[in-house]
Amino acid sequence: MKIAYIIPKPAFKGPIMVVHDLVVQMQAHGHQCVVYAFEFGSEVSFPCPVEYISFYKSIDFDAYDIVHTHCFRPDLYGFLHKPKKCRAKLITTMHNYILRDLAYEYNSLIACTMGRFWIGCLSRFDRVVTLSHDAQTYYHAYLPDSNLCYVYNTRDLRDLNLSGEDVSAEERDLILDFKGSDKLIGVNAVLTDRKGIDQLISVLPRMAGYKLLIVGDGKSRSSLEKLSIDLQVQERVMFWGYRKNAYRFLPYYDFFAMTSRSEGFGLTILEAALYRKKLICSDIPIFRELLPGNEACFFSLENLDALLNAFKQAEKDSLMGDRLFERYQHAFSPICFYNNYLAVYQMIIKEDGRS
C-alpha cells in the first residue's frame, strides 16, 4: 500500500507525533510512505521521504492508495485539491473537538466561524477518523455516521528518532535540588487555560510536602506564575519552560497530572503509562473512556477537595502504575494502533472495489 501523509510541518506536537508513529508502523509492515509538509521543520525525523510542497500546488493523488491529512491546513488542502475522480482515498484524523477546543484557544466567535468552516471541508473526505468513541459521538452531529470511525493513539518511545532523549546531569541536578525530600507532581503540557493547570496551583497550599514541576510553555504561563505568587506557593512551583522530549523527566515524578478541561486524546497519558506513573486525571469523558478501570485517580473539574482526595488515594495505591501500563499494552500498544488503522485503510479501499 502507498500512503501519503500531509502535515503542516515536522514539529514536536501531538498530531505530528501520531503521524510519526503511523509512519513507523506502516513502514515496519512493508507499506510505502511519504510525508508532505508545507513548512520546514527539524524537530521530528520521519523514517521515510519528506517533501515540502506549496499549499497552492496539487500532489499526484493517483500515485497513492491513501492520502491521510492531519490538522486544519492539510484538511483544507485535501478539500481544495482532491480530484473528483482519483485513485487515492482521502482520510483525515481529527485530533480535537473542533468547536469546543477552538473556543478555549481563541473565543466563541472564532470557534463558530472557523470551526464550522473546517467541518464543512470534511465533506470531501472518504473517512474521518477520531481519537475515541466519545469524539466520534461528538462528530455525529456534523457528519454522516458512515464516514466516521475512531482509532486510539499509541506512543512508542523506543522508536522515536529524536536527539537528546537522555536527561543531562544539569537537568537531573536541577530537578533533584528542587524536589528535595518532597513528593513531586509533574506536568508536561502546552500552557493554556484548557489544560487546567491552575487547579494544581490552587490546591498546592493545602498539600504540604508536595512540589509541582511544570514543563512546557504557552500563553497562560504568566497568569499561572502570578497565581502561584498570589497563593504564596511560588517556591514550590517550578516553571521550566519548553523542553524537548519532556517525557524524559517522567522517572523523577512521583505523580503525573492531567488536569485538562477538554482534551482530544492525551498522548502524555500513554507516556506516563510506559513509565508506570501514578496518574491524576480530570473526570472528563475522554479520560474515562481511555481509563475505564482503576488505572488513574479522577477528580471533578474545579473541585479542589476532589483533587486533594485524588492525590491522597493515589499515594496509597502502590499498584496504580502497573495497572496503567497493563491498560497501555491492551489498548494502546503500537501493534493495536497499526492493526486498527490498517483496517480503516483496507475498508475504504474495498469500498471502491479494490482489494
ROLUM-237361 format. One record per atom (N, C-alpha, C, CB): residue in one letter; x, y, z. Coordinates in steps of 0.2 Angstrom, whole numbers, plus 5000, padded with zeros to 4 digits. Glycine has a CB too. Layout:
<nodes>
AXYZ/...
</nodes>
This chain:
<nodes>
M500449945000/M500050005000/M500450065000/M499550005006/K500350114996/K500650184996/K500250234999/K500850204988/I500550265004/I500250315008/I500550375009/I500150285016/A500250435008/A500450505008/A500150535015/A500350545002/Y500650565019/Y500350595025/Y500550675024/Y500750575031/I500050715025/I500150785024/I500050815031/I499650815019/I500550855033/I500650895039/I500850965038/I501150855044/P500651005043/P500951075042/P501651085042/P500651125048/K502051055047/K502751055047/K502950995052/K503051125050/P503550975052/P503850925056/P504050955063/P504450885053/A503550975067/A503651005074/A503450955079/A503251065074/F503750965085/F503650915091/F502950935094/F504150915096/K502450915091/K501750925093/K501350855093/K501350985089/G500850855097/G500450795097/G500250765090/G499850805101/P499850795086/P499650775080/P500250745075/P499250825076/I500850785076/I501350765071/I501750705074/I501950825071/M501750695081/M501950635084/M501550575082/M502050635091/V500850585081/V500450525079/V500650505072/V499750555079/V500750555068/V500950545061/V501650505061/V501050605056/H502050525065/H502750495066/H502650415067/H503150525071/D502250405072/D502150335075/D501750295069/D501650335081/L501350325065/L500950295060/L501550275054/L500450345056/V501950325053/V502450305048/V502950245050/V502850365046/V503150255056/V503550195059/V503250135058/V503750215066/Q502550125060/Q502250065060/Q502050045053/Q501550065064/M501850085048/M501750065042/M502350045038/M501350125038/Q502850085039/Q503550065036/Q503749995038/Q504050115037/A503649985045/A503949925048/A503549865045/A503849925055/H502949875043/H502549815040/H502449815032/H501849825043/G502949855029/G503049845022/G502649895017/G502849775020/H502349945020/H502049995016/H502450055015/H501450025020/Q502350085009/Q502750135007/Q502450205009/Q502850134999/C502850245012/C502550315015/C502950365012/C502550305022/V502650425012/V502950495011/V502650545015/V502950505003/V502950585018/V502650645021/V502750705018/V503050645028/Y502250745017/Y502250805014/Y502150865019/Y501650815008/A502450915019/A502450975024/A502451035020/A502950965029/F502151085023/F502151155020/F502651195022/F501451185021/E502951185028/E503451225031/E504051175033/E503251265037/F504651195033/F505251165035/F505251155043/F505851195033/G505451095045/G505551085052/G506051035054/G504851075056/S506351035059/S506950985060/S506850955067/S507551015060/E506250965071/E506150935077/E505950865077/E505550975081/V505650835071/V505450765071/V505750745064/V504650765071/S506050685065/S506350645059/S505950585058/S507150625061/F505750585051/F505250535049/F505750475046/F504750555044/P505550415046/P505950365043/P505650345036/P505850295047/C505550405032/C505350395025/C505450465022/C504550385025/P505350475016/P505550535012/P505050585015/P505450525005/V505350645015/V504950705017/V504950755012/V505150735024/E504450785009/E504450835003/E504050895006/E504150804997/Y504350955004/Y504051015006/Y503651044999/Y504551065008/I503051055001/I502651074995/I502251144996/I502051024994/S502051174991/S501651234991/S500951214992/S501751274985/F500651254996/F499951244998/F499451254991/F499651295003/Y499751294986/Y499351304980/Y499551264975/Y499551374978/K499951204976/K500051164970/K499851094972/K500851164968/S499551054968/S499250994970/S499850934969/S498650974966/I499750884974/I500150824973/I499850784969/I500350794980/D500150724967/D499850674962/D499450624966/D500450644958/F498850644967/F498450594971/F498350524968/F497750624972/D498450524962/D498450454959/D499050414960/D498350464951/A499550434963/A500150404965/A500050364971/A500750444965/Y499450374975/Y499450344981/Y498750304982/Y499450394987/D498750254987/D498150224989/D497750264994/D498350154991/I498150294998/I497850335004/I498250405004/I497950295011/V497850455005/V498150525007/V497850535013/V498050575001/H498250545018/H498050555025/H498250625028/H498250495030/T497750665029/T497950735032/T497850745039/T497550785028/H498250795042/H498150805049/H498250875050/H498750765053/C497750905054/C497650975056/C497351015050/C498451005057/F497251085052/F496751125048/F497051135041/F496651195051/R497651165040/R497951175033/R497951115029/R498651205034/P498251055031/P498150995027/P497450975025/P498550945030/D496950985030/D496250965029/D496051015023/D495850975035/L496151075024/L495951125019/L496251105012/L496151195021/Y496951085012/Y497251075006/Y496951015003/Y498051055008/G496750965007/G496450905004/G495750925001/G496350855009/F495350965004/F494750985002/F494751024995/F494351035007/L495351064994/L495351104988/L495651064983/L495851164990/H496151014984/H496550984979/H496350914977/H497250984981/K495950884981/K495750814979/K495350814972/K495350784984/P495550784967/P495250774961/P494550744962/P495650744955/K494050764957/K493450724958/K493450654957/K492950754953/K493950634953/K494050564952/K494750554952/K493750534945/C494950504957/C495650494958/C495750424961/C496050544962/R496350394961/R496450334964/R496450334972/R497150304962/A496750384975/A496850394982/A496150404986/A497350454983/K496150374991/K495650384996/K495850435001/K495450315000/L495450485002/L495650545007/L495350535014/L495450615004/I495850535018/I495650525025/I495950585030/I495950455028/T495650605035/T495950645040/T495850615047/T495550715040/T496250635051/T496250615058/T496050685062/T496850585061/M495550685065/M495350745069/M495650735076/M494550755069/H496050785078/H496450775085/H496150815090/H497150795084/N495550845089/N495250885094/N494450885093/N495450965093/Y494150925098/Y493450935097/Y493351005095/Y493050925104/I493251015088/I493351075085/I493051135088/I493151075078/L492451145089/L492151205092/L492351215099/L491351195091/R492351165103/R492551165110/R493251185111/R492351105114/D493651155107/D494451175108/D494551245106/D494851125105/L494251265100/L494451325097/L494151385102/L494151335090/A493651365105/A493351415110/A493851425116/A492651395113/Y494151375118/Y494651385123/Y495251415121/Y494851315126/E495451405115/E496151435112/E496051505110/E496351385107/Y495451515107/Y495351585105/Y494651615108/Y495251585097/N494151615105/N493551635108/N492951605104/N493451715107/S492351615106/S491751585104/S491551605096/S491151595108/L491751665095/L491651685088/L492051655083/L491751765087/I492751645085/I493151615080/I493051535080/I493951625083/A492851515086/A492651445086/A492051425081/A492451415093/C491551465081/C490951455077/C491151465070/C490451505079/T491451515068/T491551535061/T492151485058/T491851605060/M492751485061/M493251445058/M493051365059/M493951455062/G492751355065/G492651285067/G492151255062/G492351275073/R491651295060/R491151265055/R491351265048/R490451305056/F491851315047/F492151305040/F492551245040/F492551375039/W492951235045/W493351175045/W492951105044/W493751165051/I492451105048/I491951045047/I491751035040/I491451045052/G491551095037/G491251095030/G491751065025/G491051165028/C492451075027/C492951055022/C492950975022/C493651085024/L492750945028/L492750875028/L492250835024/L492650855036/S491850875021/S491350845016/S491650805011/S490850895014/R492250825009/R492550785003/R492950725005/R492950834999/F493050715011/F493450665014/F493050595014/F493750675021/D493450545012/D493150475012/D493050445019/D493550425008/R493450465024/R493350445031/R493650495035/R493750375032/V493350505041/V493550555046/V493650505052/V493050615048/V494350505054/V494550465060/V494550515066/V495150425059/T494250495071/T494350525078/T494750485082/T493650545081/L494950515088/L495450485093/L495050435098/L495850535096/S494450445098/S494050405103/S493350395101/S494050445110/H492950355105/H492250345103/H491850405105/H491950285107/D492150435111/D491750495113/D491850555108/D492150525120/A492450555105/A492550605099/A492050595093/A493250615097/Q492050525092/Q491650505086/Q490850525087/Q491650425085/T490650515093/T489950535095/T489850615094/T489850515102/Y490450645096/Y490350725096/Y490250745089/Y491050755099/Y490650715084/Y490650725077/Y489950705073/Y491250705073/H489650655077/H488950635074/H488450695072/H488650585078/A488550745076/A488150805075/A488250845069/A488150855081/Y488850825066/Y489050865060/Y489250825054/Y489650905062/L489350765054/L489550725049/L489150655048/L490250705049/P489050625043/P488750565042/P489050505046/P488650545035/D488650465049/D488950415053/D489450365049/D488350375056/S489250355043/S489550315038/S490250335037/S489250305032/N490450395038/N491050425037/N491550435043/N491050495034/L491250405049/L491650415055/L491850355058/L491150455060/C492450355061/C492650295065/C493150325070/C493050245060/Y493450285074/Y493950305079/Y494550255079/Y493650325086/V495150285081/V495750235082/V496050275088/V496150235076/Y496250235093/Y496650265098/Y497350275096/Y496650215105/N497650325099/N498350335098/N498850285101/N498550405100/T499450295100/T500050255103/T500550305105/T500250195099/R501050275109/R501650305110/R502150255110/R501750355116/D502750255106/D503250205107/D503950245107/D503250155101/L504150265113/L504650305114/L505350275111/L504750325121/R505350205111/R505950175109/R506050185101/R505950095110/D505550205098/D505650215090/D505650285088/D505050185087/L505650335093/L505750405092/L506450415090/L505550445097/N506550445084/N507150465081/N507350535082/N507250445073/L507350555089/L507450625091/L508150625095/L506850645095/S508450685095/S509050695098/S508950715105/S509550745095/G509350695110/G509350725117/G508850695121/G509250795116/E508750625120/E508250585124/E508550585132/E508150515122/D509150585133/D509350575140/D509350645144/D510150545140/V509250635150/V509250695154/V509950705156/V508850675161/S510150775155/S510850795156/S510950795164/S510950865153/A511550795166/A511750805173/A511550865176/A512550795174/E511550925172/E511250985174/E510550985175/E511451045169/E510150955171/E509450945171/E509250905178/E509150915165/R509650845178/R509450805184/R509650835190/R509950745183/D510150875191/D510350915197/D509850965199/D511050945197/L509550995194/L509051055195/L508451025197/L508951085188/I508250965195/I507550935197/I507650905204/I507450875192/L508250875205/L508350845212/L508450895217/L508950795212/D508750955216/D508851005220/D508151045222/D509351065218/F507751045217/F507051075218/F506651035222/F506751095211/K506650965220/K506250915223/K506450915231/K506250855220/G507050905232/G507250895239/G506950835242/G507050955243/S506650835248/S506350775251/S505650775250/S506550775259/D505350815246/D504650825245/D504450775239/D504450895243/K503750765239/K503450725233/K503350775227/K502850695235/L503550755221/L503550795215/L502950775210/L504150795211/I502550825209/I502050825204/I502250855198/I501350865206/G502250815192/G502450835186/G501950845181/G502950785183/V502050905177/V501550915171/V501950935165/V501150985173/N501850895160/N502150915153/N501650935148/N502550845150/A501550995147/A501051025143/A501151095140/A500351025147/V500751105135/V500751175132/V500351215137/V500451185125/L500551275139/L500151315145/L499651355142/L500651355149/T499051325142/T498451365140/T497851345146/T498151335133/D497351395146/D496851385150/D496551315150/D496251435150/R496451285144/R496151225143/R496551165147/R496151205135/K497151175148/K497551125152/K497351115159/K498251135151/G497051175162/G496851175169/G497351165174/G496351115170/I497951195173/I498551185177/I498451235183/I499151205174/D498051285182/D497851325188/D497551295194/D497351385186/Q497251235193/Q496951195198/Q497451165202/Q496451145195/L498051145200/L498551115203/L498851165208/L499051085199/I498951225205/I499251285209/I498851305215/I499451345205/S498151305213/S497651325218/S497651275224/S497051335215/V497751215223/V497751165228/V498351155232/V497451095226/L498951185229/L499551175232/L499651195239/L500051205228/P499351255241/P499351275248/P499051225253/P498951345249/R498651185251/R498451135256/R498751065255/R497651115254/M499351065252/M499751005251/M500451015253/M499750985243/A500551015260/A501251015262/A501650955260/A501251025270/G502250965259/G502650915257/G502650895249/G502550855261/Y502350935245/Y502250925238/Y502550985234/Y501550915236/K502850975229/K503051025224/K502851005217/K503851035224/L502851065213/L502551055206/L503051075201/L501851095206/L503251035196/L503651055191/L503251055184/L504250995190/I503251115181/I502851125175/I503351125169/I502351185176/V503351075165/V503751085159/V503351095153/V504151015158/G503451155150/G503051175144/G503051255144/G502351145144/D502751285139/D502651355139/D502051365135/D503251385135/G501851435135/G501151445132/G500951515135/G500651395133/K500351535132/K500051595133/K499851605140/K499551615129/S499751555144/S499451555151/S500051555156/S499051495152/R500651555154/R501151555159/R501151605163/R501851545155/S501151675161/S501151725165/S500651725171/S501151795161/S500051705169/S499451705173/S499551655179/S498751695170/L499851595177/L500051545181/L500551565186/L500251475177/E501051595184/E501551625188/E501351675193/E502151655184/K500851715191/K500551765195/K500151725201/K500151815191/L499751675199/L499351635203/L499751605209/L498951585200/S500351585207/S500751545212/S501051605217/S501351515208/I501151665214/I501451715219/I500851735223/I501651775215/D500251745221/D499651765225/D499551715230/D499051775220/L499651655229/L499451605234/L500051585238/L499251535230/Q500651625237/Q501251615241/Q501551545240/Q501151635248/V501451515235/V501751445234/V502351445228/V501251395232/Q502551505226/Q503051515221/Q503651475222/Q503151585220/E503851465228/E504451425230/E504351355229/E504651445237/R503751335228/R503551265227/R503351245220/R503051235232/V503351295216/V503151285209/V503751305204/V502551325207/M504051255200/M504551275195/M504251275188/M505151225196/F504351335185/F504151335178/F504751335174/F503751405177/W504751275170/W505451255167/W505451275160/W505551185168/G504851295157/G504851315150/G504851255146/G505351365148/Y504851265139/Y504951215134/Y505551175135/Y504851245127/R505451115135/R506051065135/R505851015130/R506151035142/K506350995125/K506250945120/K506150875124/K506850945115/N505750835121/N505550775124/N505450775131/N506150725122/A504950805133/A504850815140/A504650745144/A504250865141/Y504550695140/Y504450635144/Y505050605147/Y504250585138/R505650635145/R506250615149/R506250625156/R506850655145/F505850675158/F505850695165/F505350645170/F505650765166/L504950605166/L504450565170/L504750525175/L504150525165/P505350495175/P505650455180/P505750495187/P506250425178/Y505750555187/Y505850595193/Y505150625196/Y506250665191/Y504650605193/Y503950625195/Y503750575200/Y503450645190/D503450595206/D503050545210/D502350535207/D503050565217/F502050595204/F501450595201/F501450625195/F500850625206/F501050605190/F500950645184/F500250665184/F501150595177/A500150735182/A499450765182/A499250785175/A499450825187/M498550765174/M498250785168/M497650815170/M498050725163/T497650885170/T497050915173/T496650955168/T497350975178/S496650935162/S496350965156/S495550975157/S496450925150/R495351035155/R494651045155/R494351015148/R494451125155/S494751005143/S494550975137/S495150945134/S494151025132/E495150885131/E495750855128/E495550815122/E496050815133/G495850815117/G495750775111/G495950705112/G496150795105/F496450695116/F496650625117/F497050625124/F497050585112/G497650655124/G498150655129/G498650605129/G497750635136/L499150615124/L499650575122/L500150565129/L500150595117/T500150615133/T500650615138/T500350555143/T500650675142/I499750545143/I499450485147/I499850425145/I498750475147/L499950415139/L500250355136/L501050355138/L500250345129/E501350415138/E502050415141/E502050405148/E502250485139/A501550425152/A501550415159/A501450335160/A501050445163/A501050305156/A500950235156/A501650195155/A500450205152/L501950215150/L502650175149/L503150185155/L502950205142/Y503050235159/Y503450245164/Y503150225171/Y503750315165/R502550195170/R502150165176/R502050215181/R502550105179/K501850275180/K501750335184/K501050325188/K501850395181/K501050355194/K500350365197/K500050425193/K500450375204/L499450425191/L499150475187/L498550505190/L498950435180/I498550565190/I497950605192/I497650635186/I498150665197/C496950625185/C496650645179/C495950685181/C496450585175/S495850735177/S495150765177/S494650725175/S495150835173/D494050725178/D493550675176/D493150705170/D493050665182/I493450695164/I493050715158/I493050655154/I493550765154/P492550655149/P492350585146/P492950555142/P491850605141/I493350595139/I493950565135/I494350525140/I494350615131/F494550545146/F494950515150/F494650455153/F495150555156/R493950455155/R493550405157/R493550345152/R492850425159/E493550365146/E493550315141/E494150275140/E493350345134/L494750315140/L495350285139/L495550245145/L495850345139/L495350265151/L495550235158/L494950205161/L495950275162/P494550155159/P493950135162/P493950095168/P493550095157/G494550075170/G494650035176/G494850085182/G495149975175/N495350055186/N495650095191/N496350115190/N495650065198/E496550135183/E497150155181/E497450225183/E497250145174/A496950265186/A497050335187/A496650355193/A497050385181/C496750405196/C496350435201/C496050505198/C496750455208/F495350505198/F495050555195/F494750615200/F494450535191/F494650675197/F494450725201/F493950765197/F494950775204/S493450795200/S492950835197/S493250905195/S492250845201/L493150925189/L493450995187/L493251045192/L493251015180/E493751095194/E493551155198/E493451135205/E493051195195/N493551075207/N493351045214/N494051035217/N492950985214/L494251075221/L494951075224/L494951015230/L495151135227/D494351005233/D494350955238/D494450885234/D493650955242/A494050875229/A494150815225/A494850805222/A493650815219/L495150855220/L495850855218/L496350835223/L496050925215/L496250865229/L496650845235/L496550765237/L496450885241/N495950745237/N495750675238/N496050625233/N495050665239/A496050655227/A496350605222/A497150595223/A496350645215/F497450645225/F498150635227/F498250595233/F498550705229/K497850595238/K497850555244/K497750485242/K497350575249/Q497250475238/Q497150405235/Q497650375231/Q496450405231/A497950415227/A498550395223/A499150375227/A498750445218/E499250415232/E499850405237/E499750335240/E499850455242/K499150315241/K499050245245/K499150185240/K498450245249/D499050195234/D498950145229/D499650125225/D498450165223/S499950075228/S500650065225/S500650025218/S501050015230/L500050005216/L499949965210/L499650005204/L499549905211/M499550065205/M499150105200/M499650105194/M499050175203/G500250125194/G500650125189/G500750065185/G501350145191/D500650005188/D500649945184/D500049935181/D500849885189/R499449945184/R498849945180/R498849985174/R498249955185/L499150045175/L499150095169/L499550065163/L499450165171/F500050035165/F500550005160/F500149945156/F501149985163/E499749905160/E499349855158/E498849875153/E499049805163/R498549935155/R498049965150/R498349985144/R497650025154/Y498950015144/Y499350035138/Y499449975133/Y499950065140/Q499649915136/Q499849865132/Q499149835129/Q500149805136/H498649835132/H498049805130/H497649845124/H497549795136/A497749915125/A497349965121/A497750005117/A496849995125/F498350025119/F498650075115/F499350065113/F498750135120/S499549995112/S500149975110/S500249995103/S500249895111/P500849995100/P500950005093/P500649955088/P501750005092/I500649895090/I500349845086/I499549855086/I500449775088/C499249875091/C498549895091/C498449955087/C498249905098/F498850005087/F498750065083/F498850045076/F499350115085/Y499350005074/Y499449985067/Y498849945064/Y500049945066/N498649895068/N498049855065/N497449895064/N497949795070/N497349935069/N496649975068/N496650025063/N496550015075/Y497250055061/Y497250105056/Y497350065049/Y497950145056/L497650005049/L497649965043/L496949945041/L498149905044/A496549925046/A495849905045/A495449965042/A495549885051/V495550025044/V495250085041/V495450095034/V495350145045/Y496150095033/Y496350095026/Y496050045021/Y497150095026/Q496049985023/Q495849925019/Q495149935018/Q496049865022/M494749955023/M494049955022/M493850005017/M493649975029/I494150065017/I493850115012/I494150105005/I494150185014/I494750065005/I494950044998/I494449994995/I495650014999/K494249944999/K493749894997/K493149924995/K493649835002/E492949974998/E492350014996/E492350034989/E492150065001/D492950044987/D493050064980/D493150004975/D493650114979/G493049944977/G493049894973/G493749864972/G492749904967/R494249894976/R494949874975/R495149824981/R495449934975/S495549774980/S495749734985/S496449754988/S495849664982/
</nodes>
